[in-house]
Amino acid sequence: MADYETGLAQNAANHQPLTPLLFMERAAQVYPDQPAVVHGAVRRTYRELRDRCVRLASALAKRGIGKGDTVAAVLPNIPEMLECHYGVPMAGAVLNTINTRLDAATIAYILDHGEAKALIVDKEFMPAVRLALVQAKAKPLVIEVDDALVPAAAKTETLGGMGYEALLSEGDPAFAWPMPRDEWDAITLNYTSGTTGKPKGVVYHHRGAYLLAVGNVLSAEMGKHPVYLWTLPMFHCNGWCFPWTVTAQAGLHVCLRAVRGPDMWRLMAGEGVTNMCGAPIVMSTLLNTPEGEKRALPHQVKFIVAGAPPPEAVLAAMKAAGFAVCHVYGLTEVYGPSVVNEWHQDWNAKPASEQAALMARQGVRYLALEGLDVMDPETMAPVPADGATLGEVMMQGNVVMKGYLKDAAATGSAFKGGWFHTGDLAVKYPDGYIQLKDRSKDIIISGGENISSIEVEDALYKHPAVAVVAVVARPDEKWGETPCAFVELKPGASATAEELIAFSKQHLAGYKVPRHVVFAELPKTSTGKIQKHVLRSQAKE
C-alpha cells in the first residue's frame, strides 16, 4: 500500500487559507486600468479601488483596530460600503454591516452585542444612529461618509465624528495587510431578524465567503468583466457575497443608493449591465416604471431573485422586458443563496404555466454546498421524494456559518444532528428539487427582508385594547408578502385599524408594521392554540 502521508505535510508552499480578499489583489494586478466601480460622477479603476481598500486597512490598523475587533457600517450601496468589504478584513477585523432600515434600539443592541470598535455611517442614516449611540454602551470611533448623492435633507447631518476621506488619508497603500492566519477566522458578522427575543449575530469565515463567492460566479453564469447593478443591499448577507464575486471576475460594480425604477433603467442601458440580484419587489419596481422612463437594454440581463417565487405573469413580463430570471434560496446562516433553481434547456419547450411551476421550486444545492435535504427533524430521516411529504430543509457544508456570536445554545440547536436546521418546511420532488411550503418560524419575507410575526404580535399586544393577536403573511404584488394582523379586542374596548397601525409604528421598524388589520374571533385548536394556517388562507383571500 502506497504511503500518501509520509513527507507530504502541509506547508506554506502548498497550503494557504482561502480568502476572498485576494480577489481584489489579483484584479488590481491583472486589470489595473479596468473600471471597478461607478457611482454618479465617481469612476475608479481596480488600481484605485485596491489602493483605497488597503488605505482603509492601514488607517484602521494604525488606530489599533485589528484581529477580532468589530467594525460596524450603516451604509447604502455606495463605493465606501464596497471598500469596507475588503479594507476592514484586510486589517484583520470583522465587518458588521447593519440594516439601514432598523430602528435605533435594535442598532444600539447590535453595536453592544458585536462590541463595535468603529462605526462607519452615511449622513442619511445619522438620525437613527444618533439615537442608537445614546442608548448603546459601546463607544465606537465614528467615521462619517459624505456621499455626493446623499438626499439634500441629510447633507448637513453630523455626529461629530471624523471624515472617511480623512481616515483614508492616514492610510498607506503599500501597507502589508495580514492574511488570515486560518481560513476559519471570522470575516463578517450579520444580524438576522430574531423570531423571539433579540436578533442573532451570524458569523461568517473567510473560507465560506470565498466558496460562496465562487459558487455565485457559477450559478449566476457570470462571465469575465461582468457589469453588476447593486439593487440588492450590501448589508443583507454581505450582498449575498457579490462584493467578492464581481471582483473575482474583475467586473464593474454599479452603485445605487436607492432602488428606483428610472435610475435602474438608466444605469442598465448606460453602463451595459449584465447581472443583478434582488427580491421580487425589484422586479415589480422595474416593470412598473412608466414607459417613458424605461430604456432599451443593450443585451439580456441576468436577474437572480430570492424570496417568494415570482407569479407567472411577472416572469412572462420580465422575459418580455429582456431579463433571464434565476430563482435562488438561502438564509443569512448560509451566506445568502446556497440553493438554485438549476434550469434544464428542455423545460423551455413546456407551456408557460408549467415553466412557472418549475420556476417556483427553490431547486438544488449550490456547487459550494455539500449537503441539502428535506428531513424529519425528530428522526433526521429524509422524507420521501414524492412532492407531497413535508419536512424541514437541512443543509451541510462549508458555506454554513461558524455559528451565532455569544450564543452557544442557539448554535447547538441549529446544528443538531450534524445538519443546519433552517426552520423552513418543504417537499422534495423525484428529481431532487425542493420546494418551500411553509416556515416553521412564521417568518414573513417582505421586500427581501425577514419579519418575525412574533415580534409584530408583541408590539400589538402592548396596545391596551388588544386581547388576542396573530400576524401572518399576506401576499403582496409589490413586496412579495406583508404582515397582516388578526385581532380580537378586549370586551368593551375599541380601536380602529388605523389606530393599531399608528401604534405599531411607535414600536417597530417601518417595514415590519402591519399593512392590514382584521378584527375577528381567531380560530383556535381544542387546546387553545391559534390556527395560523386558517388565517393564512383568509389573508390570501
C-alpha positions as CSV (number, residue, x, y, z in Angstrom):
1,M,0.0,0.0,0.0
2,A,1.5,3.4,-1.0
3,D,2.2,5.8,1.8
4,Y,0.4,9.0,0.9
5,E,1.2,10.7,4.3
6,T,4.9,10.5,4.9
7,G,6.9,13.6,3.8
8,L,3.7,15.1,2.3
9,A,2.7,17.5,5.1
10,Q,1.0,20.9,4.6
11,N,3.4,23.8,4.4
12,A,3.4,27.4,3.2
13,A,4.2,26.3,-0.4
14,N,1.2,24.0,-0.8
15,H,-1.4,25.3,1.6
16,Q,-2.8,28.8,2.1
17,P,-6.0,29.8,3.8
18,L,-8.8,30.6,1.4
19,T,-9.9,34.2,1.5
20,P,-11.9,36.4,-1.0
21,L,-9.5,39.3,-0.1
22,L,-7.0,38.1,-2.7
23,F,-9.7,38.6,-5.4
24,M,-9.0,42.3,-5.1
25,E,-5.2,42.0,-5.2
26,R,-5.5,39.8,-8.3
27,A,-8.0,42.1,-10.1
28,A,-5.7,45.1,-9.4
29,Q,-2.6,43.3,-10.6
30,V,-4.1,41.7,-13.8
31,Y,-6.5,44.5,-14.7
32,P,-5.2,47.7,-13.1
33,D,-7.0,50.0,-15.5
34,Q,-10.2,48.1,-15.8
35,P,-13.2,50.1,-14.5
36,A,-14.1,48.7,-11.0
37,V,-16.7,51.0,-9.5
38,V,-19.1,53.7,-10.7
39,H,-21.3,56.0,-8.6
40,G,-22.6,59.2,-10.0
41,A,-19.6,61.2,-11.2
42,V,-17.2,58.8,-9.4
43,R,-15.4,56.3,-11.6
44,R,-12.5,54.3,-10.3
45,T,-10.2,51.6,-11.7
46,Y,-9.2,48.4,-10.0
47,R,-5.8,50.0,-9.1
48,E,-7.6,52.9,-7.4
49,L,-10.1,50.8,-5.7
50,R,-7.5,48.4,-4.3
51,D,-5.4,51.3,-3.0
52,R,-8.4,52.8,-1.2
53,C,-9.2,49.4,0.4
54,V,-5.6,49.0,1.6
55,R,-5.5,52.6,2.9
56,L,-8.6,51.8,4.9
57,A,-7.0,48.7,6.4
58,S,-3.8,50.6,7.1
59,A,-5.6,53.5,8.8
60,L,-7.7,51.2,11.0
61,A,-4.6,49.2,12.0
62,K,-2.8,52.5,13.0
63,R,-5.7,53.2,15.3
64,G,-5.3,49.8,17.0
65,I,-8.2,48.0,15.2
66,G,-7.2,44.5,14.2
67,K,-7.8,40.8,14.7
68,G,-11.1,40.0,16.4
69,D,-12.3,43.7,16.5
70,T,-15.7,44.6,15.0
71,V,-16.2,47.5,12.6
72,A,-19.8,48.3,12.0
73,A,-21.2,50.0,8.9
74,V,-24.5,51.7,8.4
75,L,-24.2,52.5,4.7
76,P,-26.2,52.2,1.5
77,N,-24.8,50.7,-1.7
78,I,-22.1,53.2,-2.3
79,P,-18.3,52.7,-3.0
80,E,-17.4,53.1,0.6
81,M,-19.6,50.1,1.5
82,L,-17.7,48.0,-1.1
83,E,-14.4,49.2,0.3
84,C,-15.4,48.1,3.7
85,H,-15.8,44.5,2.5
86,Y,-12.1,44.5,1.7
87,G,-10.5,47.1,3.9
88,V,-12.0,46.0,7.2
89,P,-11.0,42.3,7.0
90,M,-7.6,43.4,5.4
91,A,-6.9,45.0,8.9
92,G,-7.8,41.6,10.4
93,A,-11.0,43.0,11.8
94,V,-14.6,41.7,11.3
95,L,-17.1,43.7,9.2
96,N,-20.6,44.1,10.7
97,T,-23.0,45.6,8.0
98,I,-26.1,46.9,9.7
99,N,-29.5,47.0,8.0
100,T,-30.2,50.7,7.3
101,R,-33.9,50.2,7.9
102,L,-33.6,49.2,11.6
103,D,-34.8,51.3,14.5
104,A,-32.4,52.9,16.9
105,A,-33.0,50.4,19.8
106,T,-32.0,47.5,17.5
107,I,-29.0,49.3,16.2
108,A,-27.9,50.0,19.8
109,Y,-28.3,46.3,20.7
110,I,-26.2,45.3,17.6
111,L,-23.4,47.8,18.4
112,D,-23.2,46.5,22.0
113,H,-23.6,42.8,21.2
114,G,-20.9,42.9,18.5
115,E,-18.7,45.3,20.6
116,A,-18.2,47.7,17.7
117,K,-14.8,49.4,17.9
118,A,-15.5,51.7,14.9
119,L,-18.7,52.7,13.2
120,I,-18.8,53.9,9.5
121,V,-22.0,55.8,8.8
122,D,-23.7,57.6,5.9
123,K,-25.3,61.0,6.6
124,E,-28.8,59.8,5.6
125,F,-28.9,57.3,8.5
126,M,-27.4,59.5,11.2
127,P,-30.7,60.4,12.9
128,A,-31.3,56.7,13.9
129,V,-27.6,56.1,14.6
130,R,-27.5,59.3,16.8
131,L,-30.4,57.8,19.0
132,A,-28.7,54.4,19.0
133,L,-25.4,55.8,20.2
134,V,-27.2,57.5,23.1
135,Q,-28.7,54.1,24.1
136,A,-25.6,51.9,23.4
137,K,-22.9,51.2,26.0
138,A,-20.4,50.8,23.1
139,K,-18.5,54.0,22.3
140,P,-17.1,53.3,18.8
141,L,-14.8,55.6,16.8
142,V,-17.4,57.3,14.5
143,I,-16.4,57.7,10.8
144,E,-18.7,59.8,8.6
145,V,-19.1,59.2,4.9
146,D,-20.1,62.3,2.9
147,D,-21.6,60.9,-0.3
148,A,-22.2,63.4,-3.1
149,L,-25.6,61.7,-3.9
150,V,-27.0,61.8,-0.3
151,P,-30.5,63.3,-0.2
152,A,-30.4,67.1,0.2
153,A,-32.2,67.0,3.6
154,A,-29.3,65.0,5.1
155,K,-26.4,67.0,3.7
156,T,-25.8,68.9,6.9
157,E,-26.1,65.9,9.3
158,T,-23.1,65.1,11.5
159,L,-22.4,63.1,14.6
160,G,-19.1,64.9,15.3
161,G,-17.0,62.0,14.0
162,M,-14.1,62.0,11.7
163,G,-14.5,62.1,7.9
164,Y,-14.0,58.9,5.9
165,E,-11.7,60.5,3.4
166,A,-9.6,62.0,6.3
167,L,-9.3,58.5,7.7
168,L,-8.1,57.1,4.3
169,S,-5.5,59.9,4.1
170,E,-3.9,58.4,7.2
171,G,-3.5,55.0,5.5
172,D,-0.7,53.7,3.3
173,P,-1.5,51.8,0.1
174,A,1.8,49.9,0.5
175,F,0.5,48.5,3.8
176,A,1.4,44.8,4.1
177,W,-2.0,43.7,5.3
178,P,-2.1,40.4,7.2
179,M,-3.6,37.3,5.6
180,P,-6.0,35.4,7.9
181,R,-3.9,33.0,10.0
182,D,-6.7,30.5,9.4
183,E,-9.4,30.4,6.8
184,W,-11.8,29.7,9.7
185,D,-11.1,33.2,11.1
186,A,-14.2,35.4,11.1
187,I,-14.6,37.8,8.2
188,T,-18.1,39.3,8.8
189,L,-20.9,39.5,11.3
190,N,-24.5,39.6,10.1
191,Y,-27.6,40.0,12.4
192,T,-30.6,38.0,11.5
193,S,-34.2,39.0,12.5
194,G,-34.8,37.2,15.8
195,T,-38.0,35.2,15.8
196,T,-38.1,35.5,19.6
197,G,-36.1,38.0,21.6
198,K,-33.1,39.7,20.2
199,P,-31.5,39.4,16.7
200,K,-28.8,36.7,16.5
201,G,-25.2,37.5,15.2
202,V,-24.3,35.1,12.4
203,V,-20.5,34.8,12.0
204,Y,-19.0,34.1,8.5
205,H,-15.5,32.8,7.9
206,H,-13.0,33.6,5.1
207,R,-13.4,30.0,3.7
208,G,-17.2,30.3,3.4
209,A,-17.0,33.7,1.9
210,Y,-14.5,32.6,-0.8
211,L,-16.5,29.5,-1.7
212,L,-19.9,31.1,-1.9
213,A,-18.4,34.0,-4.0
214,V,-17.1,31.4,-6.4
215,G,-20.4,29.5,-6.3
216,N,-22.1,32.7,-7.3
217,V,-19.9,33.0,-10.4
218,L,-21.0,29.6,-11.5
219,S,-24.7,29.8,-10.6
220,A,-25.1,33.4,-12.0
221,E,-23.2,32.2,-15.1
222,M,-21.1,35.3,-14.7
223,G,-18.5,35.8,-17.4
224,K,-15.3,37.9,-17.4
225,H,-15.8,41.6,-16.6
226,P,-19.5,41.5,-15.7
227,V,-21.3,44.8,-15.1
228,Y,-23.3,44.3,-11.9
229,L,-26.0,46.7,-10.7
230,W,-26.3,46.9,-6.9
231,T,-30.0,46.6,-6.4
232,L,-29.5,44.1,-3.5
233,P,-28.5,45.7,-0.2
234,M,-24.8,45.0,0.6
235,F,-25.9,44.9,4.3
236,H,-28.0,41.8,3.5
237,C,-25.8,38.7,3.9
238,N,-22.9,40.9,2.6
239,G,-24.9,41.4,-0.6
240,W,-25.0,37.6,-0.9
241,C,-21.2,37.7,-1.2
242,F,-21.4,39.6,-4.6
243,P,-18.9,42.3,-3.4
244,W,-16.4,39.4,-3.7
245,T,-18.0,37.6,-6.6
246,V,-17.9,40.6,-9.0
247,T,-14.3,41.4,-8.1
248,A,-13.3,37.8,-8.7
249,Q,-14.3,38.3,-12.3
250,A,-12.8,41.9,-12.4
251,G,-16.3,43.3,-13.0
252,L,-17.8,46.7,-12.7
253,H,-19.7,47.5,-9.5
254,V,-22.5,49.9,-10.5
255,C,-23.6,51.5,-7.2
256,L,-27.1,52.6,-6.4
257,R,-28.2,54.4,-3.2
258,A,-31.9,53.6,-3.6
259,V,-33.8,51.2,-5.8
260,R,-35.9,53.4,-8.1
261,G,-37.2,52.4,-11.5
262,P,-36.0,55.2,-13.7
263,D,-32.5,55.1,-12.1
264,M,-32.2,51.3,-12.7
265,W,-33.3,51.5,-16.4
266,R,-30.9,54.5,-17.0
267,L,-27.9,52.6,-15.4
268,M,-28.8,49.3,-17.1
269,A,-28.8,51.0,-20.5
270,G,-26.0,53.5,-19.9
271,E,-23.5,51.1,-18.2
272,G,-24.4,47.9,-20.1
273,V,-25.5,46.0,-17.0
274,T,-25.2,42.2,-17.4
275,N,-26.2,40.9,-13.9
276,M,-28.3,42.0,-10.9
277,C,-29.9,40.4,-7.9
278,G,-32.9,41.2,-5.7
279,A,-36.2,40.4,-4.0
280,P,-39.4,40.3,-6.1
281,I,-40.0,44.0,-5.2
282,V,-37.1,44.9,-7.5
283,M,-38.9,43.1,-10.4
284,S,-42.1,44.9,-9.7
285,T,-40.3,48.3,-9.5
286,L,-38.6,47.6,-12.9
287,L,-41.9,46.5,-14.6
288,N,-44.0,49.3,-13.1
289,T,-41.7,52.1,-14.2
290,P,-43.6,54.4,-16.6
291,E,-42.9,53.5,-20.2
292,G,-41.3,56.9,-20.9
293,E,-38.7,56.3,-18.2
294,K,-37.7,52.8,-19.5
295,R,-34.7,52.3,-21.8
296,A,-33.8,49.8,-24.4
297,L,-31.4,47.2,-23.0
298,P,-28.2,46.5,-25.0
299,H,-28.4,42.8,-24.2
300,Q,-30.2,40.3,-21.9
301,V,-29.7,41.0,-18.2
302,K,-29.4,38.0,-15.8
303,F,-31.6,38.6,-12.8
304,I,-31.3,36.4,-9.7
305,V,-34.3,36.6,-7.4
306,A,-34.8,35.2,-3.9
307,G,-37.8,35.1,-1.6
308,A,-41.3,34.3,-2.6
309,P,-41.4,32.7,-6.1
310,P,-42.5,35.3,-8.8
311,P,-46.0,34.9,-10.2
312,E,-46.3,33.5,-13.7
313,A,-47.4,36.9,-15.1
314,V,-44.4,38.6,-13.6
315,L,-42.0,36.0,-15.1
316,A,-43.6,36.5,-18.5
317,A,-43.3,40.3,-18.2
318,M,-39.6,40.0,-17.1
319,K,-38.8,37.8,-20.1
320,A,-40.5,40.2,-22.5
321,A,-38.6,43.1,-21.0
322,G,-35.2,41.4,-21.7
323,F,-34.4,39.6,-18.4
324,A,-33.3,36.0,-17.8
325,V,-34.6,35.2,-14.3
326,C,-33.0,32.6,-12.0
327,H,-34.6,31.7,-8.7
328,V,-32.4,31.0,-5.6
329,Y,-33.0,30.3,-1.9
330,G,-30.9,30.7,1.1
331,L,-30.6,32.3,4.6
332,T,-28.3,34.6,6.4
333,E,-26.8,31.5,8.1
334,V,-25.6,30.1,4.7
335,Y,-24.0,33.3,3.3
336,G,-27.1,34.1,1.3
337,P,-28.1,31.9,-1.7
338,S,-27.0,28.3,-1.5
339,V,-29.8,26.6,-3.4
340,V,-30.5,27.4,-7.0
341,N,-33.3,26.5,-9.4
342,E,-31.0,24.9,-11.9
343,W,-32.8,25.3,-15.3
344,H,-32.9,22.5,-17.9
345,Q,-32.9,23.5,-21.5
346,D,-35.8,21.1,-22.4
347,W,-38.0,22.9,-19.9
348,N,-38.1,25.9,-22.3
349,A,-40.4,23.9,-24.6
350,K,-43.0,23.4,-21.9
351,P,-46.1,25.7,-21.6
352,A,-45.7,28.9,-19.7
353,S,-47.8,27.6,-16.7
354,E,-45.6,24.5,-16.4
355,Q,-42.5,26.6,-16.6
356,A,-43.8,28.9,-13.8
357,A,-44.5,25.8,-11.6
358,L,-40.9,24.6,-12.2
359,M,-39.5,28.1,-11.6
360,A,-41.5,28.2,-8.2
361,R,-39.3,25.4,-6.9
362,Q,-36.3,26.5,-4.8
363,G,-34.1,23.9,-6.5
364,V,-30.9,22.0,-5.8
365,R,-27.7,22.7,-3.8
366,Y,-25.1,25.2,-5.0
367,L,-21.9,23.6,-6.1
368,A,-20.4,25.2,-2.9
369,L,-22.9,23.5,-0.6
370,E,-22.1,19.9,0.2
371,G,-25.4,18.7,1.6
372,L,-29.1,19.6,1.1
373,D,-32.1,17.5,2.1
374,V,-35.6,17.7,3.4
375,M,-35.8,15.7,6.6
376,D,-38.0,14.8,9.6
377,P,-36.5,17.0,12.3
378,E,-37.3,14.4,15.0
379,T,-35.8,11.3,13.4
380,M,-33.4,13.1,11.0
381,A,-34.6,10.7,8.2
382,P,-35.0,12.1,4.7
383,V,-38.7,12.5,3.6
384,P,-39.8,10.5,0.5
385,A,-39.2,12.4,-2.7
386,D,-42.9,12.5,-3.6
387,G,-43.5,16.2,-3.9
388,A,-46.0,15.9,-1.0
389,T,-44.4,14.9,2.3
390,L,-43.5,17.9,4.4
391,G,-40.1,18.0,6.2
392,E,-37.6,20.6,7.3
393,V,-34.9,21.9,4.9
394,M,-31.4,20.8,6.2
395,M,-28.0,21.9,5.0
396,Q,-24.5,20.8,5.5
397,G,-21.1,22.1,4.3
398,N,-18.5,24.8,4.0
399,V,-20.9,27.7,3.3
400,V,-22.8,27.2,6.6
401,M,-22.0,29.8,9.2
402,K,-19.4,29.4,12.0
403,G,-22.4,29.8,14.4
404,Y,-24.2,32.5,16.4
405,L,-22.0,35.0,18.2
406,K,-22.1,34.5,22.0
407,D,-25.0,32.1,21.8
408,A,-23.8,28.5,22.2
409,A,-27.3,27.2,22.9
410,A,-28.8,28.6,19.7
411,T,-25.7,27.4,17.7
412,G,-26.1,23.9,19.2
413,S,-29.8,23.8,18.4
414,A,-29.2,25.0,14.8
415,F,-26.6,22.3,14.2
416,K,-28.3,19.4,16.0
417,G,-27.6,16.0,14.4
418,G,-24.8,17.4,12.3
419,W,-27.0,19.4,10.0
420,F,-28.0,23.1,9.9
421,H,-31.8,23.3,10.6
422,T,-33.3,26.1,8.5
423,G,-36.7,26.1,10.2
424,D,-38.2,26.1,6.7
425,L,-40.7,23.4,5.7
426,A,-40.5,21.9,2.2
427,V,-41.3,19.0,0.0
428,K,-38.8,17.1,-2.2
429,Y,-39.6,16.0,-5.8
430,P,-38.4,12.8,-7.5
431,D,-35.7,14.8,-9.4
432,G,-34.3,16.0,-6.0
433,Y,-35.5,19.6,-6.4
434,I,-37.0,21.1,-3.2
435,Q,-39.9,23.5,-2.8
436,L,-40.7,25.6,0.3
437,K,-44.3,25.1,1.6
438,D,-44.3,27.0,4.9
439,R,-42.0,28.4,7.5
440,S,-42.0,26.8,10.9
441,K,-40.8,30.1,12.4
442,D,-43.7,32.0,10.7
443,I,-41.2,34.4,9.1
444,I,-42.7,36.9,6.7
445,I,-40.4,37.8,3.8
446,S,-41.3,41.4,2.7
447,G,-39.1,43.1,0.0
448,G,-36.4,40.5,0.7
449,E,-36.4,41.4,4.5
450,N,-37.3,38.8,7.1
451,I,-40.0,39.9,9.5
452,S,-40.8,37.9,12.6
453,S,-44.5,37.5,13.1
454,I,-43.9,37.1,16.9
455,E,-42.1,40.5,17.1
456,V,-45.1,42.2,15.4
457,E,-47.5,40.4,17.6
458,D,-45.6,41.5,20.7
459,A,-45.8,45.1,19.6
460,L,-49.6,44.9,19.1
461,Y,-50.1,43.2,22.5
462,K,-48.8,46.4,24.1
463,H,-52.0,48.2,23.0
464,P,-54.4,48.4,25.9
465,A,-57.4,47.4,23.7
466,V,-55.9,44.2,22.2
467,A,-56.8,40.8,23.8
468,V,-55.5,38.3,21.2
469,V,-53.5,38.9,18.1
470,A,-51.9,36.7,15.3
471,V,-49.8,38.0,12.5
472,V,-49.4,36.1,9.2
473,A,-48.0,36.9,5.7
474,R,-50.4,38.3,3.2
475,P,-49.4,38.0,-0.5
476,D,-48.5,41.4,-1.9
477,E,-47.8,42.2,-5.6
478,K,-45.2,44.8,-4.8
479,W,-43.4,43.4,-1.7
480,G,-44.0,39.7,-2.1
481,E,-45.5,39.5,1.3
482,T,-46.6,42.0,4.0
483,P,-47.7,41.5,7.6
484,C,-51.5,41.1,8.2
485,A,-52.7,41.2,11.8
486,F,-55.8,39.4,13.0
487,V,-57.0,41.0,16.2
488,E,-59.5,40.2,19.0
489,L,-60.3,43.2,21.2
490,K,-60.9,43.1,24.9
491,P,-64.6,43.2,26.0
492,G,-65.8,46.8,25.9
493,A,-62.6,48.1,24.3
494,S,-62.5,49.8,21.0
495,A,-59.7,50.5,18.4
496,T,-59.6,51.1,14.7
497,A,-57.3,49.5,12.2
498,E,-55.6,52.9,11.5
499,E,-55.1,53.4,15.3
500,L,-53.4,50.0,15.7
501,I,-51.2,50.6,12.6
502,A,-50.1,54.0,14.0
503,F,-49.4,52.4,17.4
504,S,-47.3,49.7,15.7
505,K,-45.2,52.4,14.1
506,Q,-44.1,53.6,17.6
507,H,-42.7,50.1,18.4
508,L,-41.4,48.7,15.1
509,A,-39.2,49.5,12.1
510,G,-41.4,50.8,9.3
511,Y,-41.2,47.7,7.1
512,K,-42.4,45.5,10.0
513,V,-45.7,47.4,10.5
514,P,-48.8,45.5,9.5
515,R,-50.4,46.8,6.3
516,H,-53.8,45.3,7.1
517,V,-55.7,44.7,10.4
518,V,-58.7,42.4,10.5
519,F,-60.9,42.3,13.6
520,A,-62.3,38.8,14.1
521,E,-62.5,35.9,16.6
522,L,-59.3,33.9,16.0
523,P,-59.7,30.2,15.0
524,K,-58.1,28.0,17.7
525,T,-57.4,24.3,18.3
526,S,-59.1,22.4,21.2
527,T,-56.0,23.2,23.3
528,G,-56.4,27.0,22.6
529,K,-53.5,27.3,20.0
530,I,-54.2,29.8,17.2
531,Q,-54.6,28.1,13.9
532,K,-52.3,30.2,11.7
533,H,-52.8,28.1,8.6
534,V,-56.5,29.1,8.7
535,L,-55.5,32.8,9.0
536,R,-53.0,32.4,6.1
537,S,-55.8,31.2,3.9
538,Q,-58.0,34.1,5.0
539,A,-55.2,36.6,4.4
540,K,-54.8,35.3,0.8
541,E,-58.5,36.0,0.2
